[in-house]
Amino acid sequence: MSSTLTVRAARLGDLDAIVELRLALLREYGDAPLYASLRPDAEDRARDLYFSQLVSPDETMLLADRDGNVVGMLRCVDTIGSPLLRPERYCYVSSVYVRPAERRRGVLRALVAAAERWCADRGLDEMRLHNSTSPPTAATVWSAFGFEVVEQVRRRVLPARSSTRATERDRVEEQTR
């Protein structure tokens, strides 16, 4: 039995699938420090966020579809670079996710190829992305697609302390009781 994989730009009618895939991505990387604190209302927030991304003229969400089922996604953003450096614009790649059952079946390759075409159509000659360090295979996968590590993102959690904002919030909460 043959199955057909196609890649297309997402439409507003795809919002439910996009929310599902993007939250699955965050949950899959839930042990990574930057993604460990998923908000309880993340799904509601996601709908608003992803709607605004879908209607943005400077970005696209590419969906991989196999036999009528969305099996992967990749987001491209036409991003303005630093006024001091080249390139002036580049493609920022984010929110890449392939359903686990579809991995190693050409889905990511098809998504990246579609992203390259999107870049060419917009005159962009560079793609950038950041990816989690877990699982370690992520680095291997992105290296295989020609992405090289050029920076690191570091994180430092500050100790809890009383802040003006927290004090103000506490005062408002007390007044509403």
N, C-alpha and C positions, 0 to 999 in steps of 0.2 A: 504494500500500500504506500503510495507516494504522498508526501505532504509538501505543501507549497509555503515558502517563507517569503513574505513581502515586507518592505519597510515604507512607511508613509509618515507624513506630518500629522500630528495629532489635531483633532478638531474639538470643539466645545463638547460634543456628545461623548467624547472619550474621558471626560473629567473623572468619572467614577473609577475607571481602570487606572488612570494616572494616580489618583489618591491611593488606591490599593497598592500599586507597585512601589510608590515612593515611601509609604509607611512600612511596607515589607522590607525595603532597603534599610530604613532606619532601625527596624527591629532586628534584622540580621546582624547589624553592626552594633547592637546594644551593649556589648562589652567594651567597645572602644570609648575612651574618655570623652570625646566630643559628642558622642551620640547616646550616651548612657542616661540622659535625663529627659526622656520623652515626656512632654506635657500630657496631662490627662485629657485635655481638649484638643489634642494634636489633629485629630481628623477634621474637626470643624475649622481649625486654623488652616489646615492643608487645603481645603476646598477653596477658600478665599485666595490664598497664595497662588495656587496652581491655576486658578481661573485667570488671575492677573498676568501670569506668565504666558498662558495660552493666547491671550489677546495682544500681547506685546509685539510690536513690529520688529523688534531687535532680537528676537529669539524664536526658537522652534523646539518642540518636543517631538522626537522621532519615535515612532512605535513600530516594533517588529510584530508581525501578525503571522501566525501559522494556522492555516485552515479555519480562519474566523476567530481565533483566540489571541488576545494580546499576550505575548510571551516575553517582551523586553522593551526597554525604553532607554533613551539617551537625550539629554537636553543640551542644546547649543545656544550660546549667548554671544552676539556680536558686541564685543567689549572694547571700550576706549582705553588705550594704554596710557602710560605716563607721557606728559607733553615733553619730557626730557629724553625719552628713549624710543627706539623703534622696536617693533612696529607700532604704528599709530593705533591700529585696531587688531584684535585677534579674536579667535573663537575660544570662549571658556566652555569647557565640557563639564557637565555635572549630572548628578542623579542618574547614573548609569546602573541599570539593574536588569538581570536576566533571571527568569524563574529557574529555580534549581533543577527541575526536570529537563529544562531546555539548554542547560550549559553543555559546552563542548559539541554543539550541533550547528555552529556557524552563525548564531544569532548576533553575538557581539561583533563579529567580523562584518556582517551586513549593516549593523547600526553605524559602525565607524566609517564604512565606505559611504553610506548616505550622508554622514556628517561632513566628510571630505567634499562631497559634491555640493552640499549647502555652503561650505566655506568658499569653494571655487566660484559659485554663483554670486557671492557677495564680495569677491575680491580679497578674501582673507587668506593669508599664507602661513598662518601659525595657529596651532591648537594648544591650549593649556588645560590642565586639570589638576585637582588634588584628589588623592585617594587615601583611604585609611591604611594603616600599616597592618591591620589584621583583616582577613587572613594574610599570611605572608605571600600566598600565591598571587595576590593582587598586583604586587610589584612585578612579578614575573610576567603576568598577562599584559600589563601596560607596556613593559619593556619590549615584549614581542610585537607590539603595534608601533614601535618606534618612539615612544615617549621616554624621555630621560629625566632623571631627578635633577632639578636645578636649585631647589630651595627646600627648606624644612619649615614646618609649622610647629612652634613650641607652645606649650600651655603651662601656666602657673595659676593654681587656684589660691586665691587670697584668703587669709583667715577671716572668719566671720567677725563682724564688728558692727556696732551701732552706727547707722548712717542717718543723715537728715531725712532721706527718703523713707527709710523704714520707720523712723520716729513719727513722721507725718502720717504715714499709713496707719500706724498703731493708734494715733490720736483720732483719726477719722473712724476707725473701727470701734473705738470706745464710745464715740458720740452716737453711733448708730445702734448701739445695744440698748 
